[in-house]
Amino acid sequence: MKLYDFKMAPNPRRVRMFAAEKGIDLEIIEVNLGAKEQMADDFKAINPRLAVPALELDDGTVITECIAICRYLDEVQPEPVLFGTGPLGRATVEMWHRRCELEGLQAVAEGVRNSVEFFAGRAIAGPVDFPQIPELAERGKARVELFAAMLEERLGESEYIAGDDFTVADIAALIAFDFAKVLKIRVTDETPNLKRWYDAVSARPSAAA
């Protein structure tokens, strides 16, 4: 299996970390977003959305969108369980993962893509260009702070975000906070529960994938 990747982008990292937790080796094909290689015709044939990650299977089938790729890898290698166990466990993981995507990753992306000069004219990933809106950058930063406050409360009652076990929700949240460093937002001792969790998850071998 080939993973079309860009080392610095948060979404491909979610797939790499998930695959590392599963012990799945992927052939990495680097697509240099900094050089706009995603715009080239050869990559457009892989993913018309002009975004990474994309997973190409041995038969040439391509799966895009990081959580869809993780779902596929989970079917290939069910252990360890990262999407929850049983009806309630799976629903709880899905609930928290969705919050981490919407309130964490998307909030950071809103801040970064509307403020960093590199994304001028490309405030939304994909085949259509959109201008930056500075007000959305400020809103994104505020949303990240609210996300951190929510997890500070949650992690005061739970070892991991969705419960006692490490899951895909923890992957999404870790990468959101690492991505937020671009906005000069960092996890500090001012949120001790979040800091305890962040340090523990950052120390997992998969976090270096």
Secondary structure, 3 states (H helix, E strand, C coil): CEEEECCCCHHHHHHHHHHHHHCCCCEEEECCHHHCHHHCHHHHHHCCCCCCCEEECCCCCEEECHHHHHHHHHHHCCCCCCCCCHHHHHHHHHHHHHHHHHHHHHHHHHHHHCCCHHHCCECCCCCCCECCCHHHHHHHHHHHHHHHHHHHHHCCCCCECCECCCCHHHHHHHHHHHHHHHHCCCCCCCCHHHHHHHHHHHCCHHHHC
